[in-house]
Amino acid sequence: PEKPGPEHRYTWYVVPRAGGVWKTVNNGTTFSCISDTMGTSSIGDVEVALSDPDIIWVGTGEDFNARSSYYGNGIWKSLDAGKTWSWMGLEDSHHIAKIIIHPDRPETVWVAVMGHLYSTNEQRGVFKTTDGGNTWEKVLYVDDATGFIDMVINPQDPDILYACSYEKIRTPWTYMPGGEQSRIYKTTDGGATWNILEGGLPGGSLGRIGIDIHRSNPDIVVAVIQNLNLKPGADPDAEVPFDAFTDHSFDNLIGGEVYITHDAGHSWDRINDPEEIDVSGKAAYSFNKIYIDPIDPDKIYIIGVGQYYTLDGGETWPSFREQDRFRSNFGDNRTFWIDPGDPRHMMLGSDGGIYETWDGGKTMNHYYQIPLGEI
């Protein structure tokens, strides 16, 4: 909880990709599973209301889009910090990637839904409720093969949201990393109308897109985009070696790009060179999330198979050999959190467990995988 009060001061929630919802009330010393009544262990997102730390929403169905990704059964809500849960619908969503709770009116919630991973379906897009989940309206929809993978809200003007669509269906006989429907959308009226953003962003075929907004100056927004267009001068008919490690061949494609806007999405600038470092890297469909420091907009972090970052607004992106931060973490990083009150305090969730730092990543404390005795 961002404003925990004494009751929730040492409380945080963890959602392993297929392990349910876990809660600690003693800052990670012990954990308890609080999702046994949900009927699924596959979780995409957990969010706590800014205005009331007892209100929690959980979207089921992990958002990693991998061969091993399990679907969920919709969205759940708790009004007592996870002691009891109510099912609030969206059963056919299968994979819920992001939940946004209105900062002042917790009965208003937006949900980014990916939909079915292996087939087309209609319950995709951005859904909104204004009555605590009793009814839902699909406020943004592209088509039955395109879902929404990330979303952020302007903390100073909650009518402004950005949402990232992702054209993605997996099949056993082919690999599709993305498509031409993967784009960034913006609304300034709470979701009633949306516009596709351009102004320097790439077109053509794109993969997974991650997005974040700067708390101190919400006109600053950053995005990480897997650009699936051919590199300049590349021969589209040339044979590209197959990479068994990544399950695909992308050597002839542009790769991971980072964009920033200082005018709320009207114009964008690329701040990395994907020829030097591909920040999307292996399995961008599973990772490709971006985070910006709440105070210093020059500090930007991207999670993936590795931890990519810049501390100077994109002038430099240290390679793994050059990095002096996040060196001890396991890898295959799934989620990242920056303390809005003290950005030196961060938490990183990876396939090796949970890591915490109080010095901006120079040293990392490891919370090991939840012991069997706690299950």
Rosetta blueprint (number, residue, H / E / L):
1 P L
2 E L
3 K L
4 P L
5 G L
6 P H
7 E H
8 H H
9 R L
10 Y L
11 T L
12 W E
13 Y E
14 V E
15 V L
16 P L
17 R L
18 A L
19 G L
20 G L
21 V L
22 W E
23 K E
24 T E
25 V L
26 N L
27 N L
28 G L
29 T L
30 T L
31 F L
32 S E
33 C E
34 I L
35 S L
36 D H
37 T H
38 M H
39 G L
40 T L
41 S L
42 S L
43 I E
44 G E
45 D E
46 V E
47 E E
48 V E
49 A L
50 L L
51 S L
52 D L
53 P L
54 D L
55 I L
56 I E
57 W E
58 V E
59 G E
60 T E
61 G L
62 E L
63 D L
64 F L
65 N L
66 A L
67 R L
68 S L
69 S L
70 Y L
71 Y L
72 G L
73 N L
74 G L
75 I E
76 W E
77 K E
78 S E
79 L L
80 D L
81 A L
82 G L
83 K L
84 T L
85 W L
86 S E
87 W E
88 M L
89 G L
90 L L
91 E H
92 D H
93 S H
94 H L
95 H L
96 I E
97 A E
98 K E
99 I E
100 I E
101 I E
102 H L
103 P L
104 D L
105 R L
106 P L
107 E L
108 T L
109 V E
110 W E
111 V E
112 A E
113 V E
114 M L
115 G L
116 H L
117 L L
118 Y L
119 S L
120 T L
121 N L
122 E L
123 Q L
124 R L
125 G E
126 V E
127 F E
128 K E
129 T E
130 T L
131 D L
132 G L
133 G L
134 N L
135 T L
136 W L
137 E E
138 K E
139 V E
140 L E
141 Y L
142 V L
143 D E
144 D L
145 A L
146 T E
147 G E
148 F E
149 I E
150 D E
151 M E
152 V E
153 I E
154 N L
155 P L
156 Q L
157 D L
158 P L
159 D L
160 I L
161 L E
162 Y E
163 A E
164 C E
165 S E
166 Y E
167 E E
168 K L
169 I L
170 R L
171 T E
172 P L
173 W L
174 T E
175 Y L
176 M L
177 P L
178 G L
179 G E
180 E L
181 Q L
182 S L
183 R L
184 I E
185 Y E
186 K E
187 T E
188 T L
189 D L
190 G L
191 G L
192 A L
193 T L
194 W L
195 N E
196 I E
197 L L
198 E L
199 G L
200 G L
201 L L
202 P L
203 G L
204 G L
205 S L
206 L E
207 G E
208 R E
209 I E
210 G E
211 I E
212 D E
213 I E
214 H L
215 R L
216 S L
217 N L
218 P L
219 D L
220 I L
221 V E
222 V E
223 A E
224 V E
225 I E
226 Q E
227 N E
228 L E
229 N E
230 L E
231 K L
232 P L
233 G L
234 A L
235 D L
236 P L
237 D L
238 A L
239 E L
240 V L
241 P L
242 F L
243 D E
244 A L
245 F L
246 T L
247 D L
248 H E
249 S L
250 F L
251 D L
252 N L
253 L E
254 I E
255 G E
256 G E
257 E E
258 V E
259 Y E
260 I E
261 T E
262 H L
263 D L
264 A L
265 G L
266 H L
267 S L
268 W L
269 D E
270 R E
271 I L
272 N L
273 D L
274 P L
275 E L
276 E L
277 I L
278 D L
279 V L
280 S L
281 G L
282 K L
283 A L
284 A L
285 Y L
286 S L
287 F L
288 N L
289 K E
290 I E
291 Y E
292 I E
293 D L
294 P L
295 I L
296 D L
297 P L
298 D L
299 K L
300 I E
301 Y E
302 I E
303 I E
304 G L
305 V L
306 G L
307 Q E
308 Y E
309 Y E
310 T E
311 L L
312 D L
313 G L
314 G L
315 E L
316 T L
317 W L
318 P L
319 S L
320 F L
321 R L
322 E L
323 Q L
324 D L
325 R L
326 F L
327 R L
328 S L
329 N L
330 F L
331 G L
332 D L
333 N E
334 R E
335 T E
336 F E
337 W E
338 I E
339 D L
340 P L
341 G L
342 D L
343 P L
344 R L
345 H L
346 M E
347 M E
348 L E
349 G E
350 S E
351 D L
352 G L
353 G E
354 I E
355 Y E
356 E E
357 T E
358 W L
359 D L
360 G L
361 G L
362 K L
363 T L
364 M L
365 N E
366 H E
367 Y E
368 Y L
369 Q L
370 I L
371 P L
372 L H
373 G H
374 E H
375 I L
